[in-house]
């Protein structure tokens, strides 16, 4: 008797669940577009786009398709098929070459060590103590926080200079290293960048005891004055040069004019780093 009652209750519950399943919509109304976009996104939930995950990013894209051009998903840009699907879903045209970025470390790695550091071996931890243990407040600390977060293995620490170096061939421009660096010396730049500015020391005056390295920018403006193509703009607020790769002819006059050797041919560096990182 009891078994029969329990069996009946079980069958009734099963029928009720089935009826609810076929009557209640399986998709939440208004989220169809979000779910469509989420299925296209890589699902890495890396947060490089500025959102906590791919679903949150998909929600934002559903409301504002132009967000893809302002804050693109680097992984989608590397996947032509996925990019094409996203174009169709958003109803906009996307130029991967125009949106792609590469990480550039603004440091010449010549700053001497002024104190022994024996704490937690991360850049974030070391930076908490008087902005690090190097003479320059803006120097790369070389403890590899950026290396650990790079999903492509595109960053390595130069053993001789103890400075982060980016292999632009592997770099997808996701920006995770930019967010991770406590020194704020990594920037996403266009792959077409021709001149690299290897300094992040912005203040016009040195800080007693914590001066810039021997290769640091001295704000002499010689590079700016040497450019004949108006490819260099002088940022008065930061007292540093900014480069327009579209106007730059890579004539090298700014590199020759710099007394600190702070400017280098970025196209040459890209080739060299690819060789270094690929060597055993």
Wavefront OBJ file of the C-alpha trace (Angstrom):
o trace
v 0.000 0.000 0.000
v 2.703 2.473 1.054
v 4.829 1.518 -1.961
v 1.872 2.183 -4.265
v 1.275 5.613 -2.721
v 4.966 6.574 -3.052
v 4.994 5.348 -6.635
v 1.923 7.443 -7.413
v 3.467 10.525 -5.847
v 6.638 9.942 -7.856
v 4.723 9.633 -11.125
v 2.686 12.747 -10.339
v 5.844 14.745 -9.608
v 7.425 13.502 -12.830
v 4.389 14.559 -14.865
v 4.383 17.981 -13.153
v 8.061 18.520 -13.900
v 7.548 17.516 -17.527
v 4.598 19.889 -17.922
v 6.603 22.770 -16.472
v 9.517 21.916 -18.768
v 7.437 22.079 -21.956
v 5.379 25.114 -20.887
v 8.093 27.382 -19.432
v 10.439 28.997 -22.016
v 13.932 27.543 -21.896
v 15.527 30.873 -22.635
v 15.088 34.019 -20.616
v 13.311 36.613 -22.708
v 15.620 39.430 -23.772
v 18.803 37.397 -23.413
v 18.683 35.665 -26.783
v 21.207 38.044 -28.326
v 23.473 37.802 -25.270
v 23.432 34.006 -25.454
v 24.137 34.106 -29.199
v 27.157 36.363 -28.659
v 28.335 34.315 -25.681
v 28.380 31.187 -27.842
v 30.684 32.983 -30.296
v 33.111 34.345 -27.693
v 36.036 32.080 -26.677
v 34.746 31.429 -23.140
v 38.143 32.013 -21.540
v 36.689 34.447 -18.974
v 40.118 36.094 -18.770
v 38.774 39.568 -18.008
v 41.146 41.259 -20.466
v 38.207 43.048 -22.107
v 37.460 44.799 -18.823
v 34.469 42.630 -17.914
v 34.383 39.834 -15.308
v 33.706 37.156 -17.907
v 32.580 36.386 -21.435
v 28.891 36.412 -20.498
v 29.141 39.891 -18.993
v 31.035 41.029 -22.084
v 28.340 39.478 -24.298
v 25.664 41.390 -22.378
v 27.544 44.635 -22.929
v 28.010 43.861 -26.646
v 24.285 43.147 -27.028
v 23.539 46.647 -25.720
v 26.376 48.393 -27.569
v 27.909 46.541 -30.568
v 30.492 49.329 -31.017
v 32.091 48.168 -27.767
v 33.915 45.545 -29.834
v 35.882 48.321 -31.539
v 36.540 50.205 -28.292
v 37.442 47.245 -26.116
v 37.919 44.259 -28.454
v 38.361 40.663 -27.419
v 41.944 39.887 -28.437
v 41.233 36.180 -28.794
v 38.437 36.843 -31.291
v 40.745 39.076 -33.329
v 43.128 36.133 -33.699
v 40.369 33.843 -34.999
v 39.062 34.905 -38.478
v 36.143 32.463 -38.418
v 34.988 33.568 -34.960
v 35.424 37.227 -35.966
v 33.254 36.712 -39.043
v 30.511 35.141 -36.922
v 30.676 38.019 -34.469
v 30.429 40.550 -37.314
v 27.242 38.885 -38.527
v 25.759 38.684 -35.030
v 26.520 42.331 -34.228
v 25.655 43.629 -37.669
v 28.832 45.674 -37.967
v 32.087 45.479 -39.908
v 35.233 44.655 -37.899
v 38.797 45.263 -39.058
v 41.098 43.017 -37.036
v 44.259 44.725 -38.261
v 43.016 48.120 -37.097
v 42.000 46.846 -33.651
v 44.965 44.575 -32.951
v 47.517 45.662 -30.347
v 50.920 44.558 -29.086
v 52.404 45.022 -25.629
v 55.404 47.309 -25.263
v 57.491 47.574 -22.077
v 58.638 51.161 -21.557
v 61.889 50.410 -19.772
v 65.535 50.408 -20.864
v 66.499 48.082 -18.000
v 69.577 49.994 -16.869
v 68.424 51.024 -13.402
v 70.792 49.760 -10.674
v 69.549 47.871 -7.622
v 69.809 50.038 -4.491
v 68.616 47.603 -1.827
v 68.316 43.881 -1.140
v 64.794 42.559 -1.434
v 63.900 39.282 0.258
v 60.119 39.490 0.473
v 57.454 37.798 -1.622
v 58.986 37.454 -5.067
v 56.367 39.297 -7.072
v 56.482 42.753 -8.595
v 53.314 43.767 -6.762
v 54.798 42.851 -3.403
v 58.161 44.494 -4.119
v 56.479 47.673 -5.352
v 54.730 48.072 -1.999
v 58.070 48.891 -0.384
v 59.093 52.364 -1.589
v 58.084 51.541 -5.175
v 60.629 48.761 -5.507
v 64.310 48.122 -4.986
v 65.709 49.821 -8.084
v 67.034 53.351 -8.310
v 64.397 54.378 -10.845
v 60.884 54.450 -9.414
v 59.502 53.433 -12.782
v 61.884 50.602 -13.607
v 60.782 47.086 -14.478
v 61.317 44.988 -11.360
v 61.729 41.822 -13.401
v 59.970 39.415 -11.043
v 57.612 38.197 -13.731
v 54.072 39.088 -12.675
v 53.334 39.862 -16.330
v 54.884 36.571 -17.421
v 52.540 34.599 -15.156
v 49.336 36.177 -16.468
v 50.189 36.035 -20.177
v 47.964 33.313 -21.696
v 50.107 33.111 -24.839
v 53.519 32.785 -23.173
v 54.535 35.916 -25.065
v 56.523 37.545 -22.243
v 59.827 36.450 -20.771
v 62.398 37.971 -18.451
v 65.719 38.834 -20.052
v 68.252 37.063 -17.774
v 70.931 39.700 -18.356
v 68.806 42.811 -17.922
v 66.206 41.369 -15.504
v 63.538 43.109 -17.526
v 60.336 41.910 -19.152
v 60.527 41.461 -22.925
v 57.564 40.871 -25.219
v 57.576 38.505 -28.172
v 55.228 40.429 -30.441
v 54.796 37.402 -32.709
v 53.044 35.565 -29.871
v 51.420 38.597 -28.217
v 47.697 38.954 -28.950
v 47.341 42.298 -27.201
v 44.907 41.052 -24.573
v 46.188 43.612 -22.058
v 46.391 41.338 -19.017
v 50.049 42.249 -18.540
v 49.145 45.949 -18.599
v 46.722 45.488 -15.724
v 49.111 43.266 -13.783
v 52.174 45.564 -13.874
v 52.346 47.635 -10.659
v 54.869 49.982 -12.272
v 52.439 50.891 -15.068
v 55.167 50.643 -17.694
v 53.472 48.310 -20.178
v 51.354 49.792 -22.952
v 49.329 48.330 -25.791
v 50.467 49.830 -29.080
v 49.672 49.316 -32.740
v 51.536 46.441 -34.445
v 52.573 49.079 -36.984
v 54.576 50.982 -34.355
v 58.034 51.807 -35.708
v 59.763 53.683 -32.869
v 59.763 52.391 -29.303
v 60.235 54.822 -26.421
v 61.980 52.877 -23.656
v 61.379 55.092 -20.679
v 58.483 55.649 -18.303
v 59.963 58.384 -16.150
v 57.438 61.191 -16.600
v 58.249 63.882 -13.980
v 60.375 66.779 -15.146
v 62.494 66.703 -11.984
v 64.382 63.813 -10.489
v 63.460 62.547 -7.053
v 66.476 62.763 -4.698
v 68.003 59.332 -4.294
v 65.666 57.744 -6.859
v 66.806 59.202 -10.155
v 66.123 57.817 -13.582
v 68.627 55.404 -15.095
v 71.504 56.461 -17.322
v 69.347 55.764 -20.373
v 66.303 57.639 -19.079
v 64.675 60.458 -21.037
v 66.074 63.874 -20.070
v 63.246 65.737 -21.831
v 65.638 67.523 -24.183
v 63.179 67.381 -27.116
v 65.998 66.607 -29.549
v 64.020 63.732 -31.055
v 61.055 66.042 -31.545
v 63.188 68.699 -33.213
v 64.947 66.150 -35.442
v 61.752 64.754 -36.982
v 61.064 66.264 -40.397
v 57.730 64.532 -40.915
v 55.762 65.733 -37.865
v 55.607 62.132 -36.689
v 56.500 63.097 -33.112
v 54.223 65.011 -30.779
v 55.620 66.361 -27.514
v 53.364 65.578 -24.557
v 53.827 68.682 -22.402
v 52.033 67.194 -19.414
v 54.284 64.133 -19.219
v 57.285 65.749 -20.944
v 57.767 62.740 -23.225
v 57.537 62.163 -26.987
v 54.595 60.423 -28.602
v 54.899 58.843 -32.035
v 52.551 58.671 -34.999
v 53.418 55.488 -36.873
v 51.408 56.561 -39.920
v 53.596 59.638 -40.448
v 56.847 57.977 -39.384
v 59.126 56.951 -42.250
v 61.598 55.204 -39.964
v 64.362 57.473 -41.200
v 66.140 57.022 -37.856
v 66.949 60.693 -37.274
v 65.153 60.774 -33.928
v 67.083 57.691 -32.808
v 70.364 59.320 -33.779
v 69.430 62.595 -32.080
v 68.566 60.993 -28.719
v 71.630 61.394 -26.422
v 70.250 58.799 -23.990
v 69.613 55.999 -26.492
v 66.048 55.852 -25.231
v 64.570 55.386 -28.706
v 64.965 52.196 -30.706
v 63.723 50.709 -33.938
v 60.712 48.707 -32.782
v 60.563 46.728 -36.017
v 64.088 45.446 -35.341
v 63.281 44.666 -31.717
v 60.292 42.577 -32.771
v 62.520 40.393 -34.912
v 65.164 40.056 -32.191
v 62.713 39.094 -29.452
v 61.163 36.466 -31.670
v 64.595 34.895 -32.124
v 65.492 35.122 -28.403
v 62.235 33.607 -27.157
v 62.338 30.796 -29.716
v 65.920 29.787 -28.914
v 66.355 26.755 -26.597
l 1 2 3 4 5 6 7 8 9 10 11 12 13 14 15 16 17 18 19 20 21 22 23 24 25 26 27 28 29 30 31 32 33 34 35 36 37 38 39 40 41 42 43 44 45 46 47 48 49 50 51 52 53 54 55 56 57 58 59 60 61 62 63 64 65 66 67 68 69 70 71 72 73 74 75 76 77 78 79 80 81 82 83 84 85 86 87 88 89 90 91 92 93 94 95 96 97 98 99 100 101 102 103 104 105 106 107 108 109 110 111 112 113 114 115 116 117 118 119 120 121 122 123 124 125 126 127 128 129 130 131 132 133 134 135 136 137 138 139 140 141 142 143 144 145 146 147 148 149 150 151 152 153 154 155 156 157 158 159 160 161 162 163 164 165 166 167 168 169 170 171 172 173 174 175 176 177 178 179 180 181 182 183 184 185 186 187 188 189 190 191 192 193 194 195 196 197 198 199 200 201 202 203 204 205 206 207 208 209 210 211 212 213 214 215 216 217 218 219 220 221 222 223 224 225 226 227 228 229 230 231 232 233 234 235 236 237 238 239 240 241 242 243 244 245 246 247 248 249 250 251 252 253 254 255 256 257 258 259 260 261 262 263 264 265 266 267 268 269 270 271 272 273 274 275 276 277 278 279 280
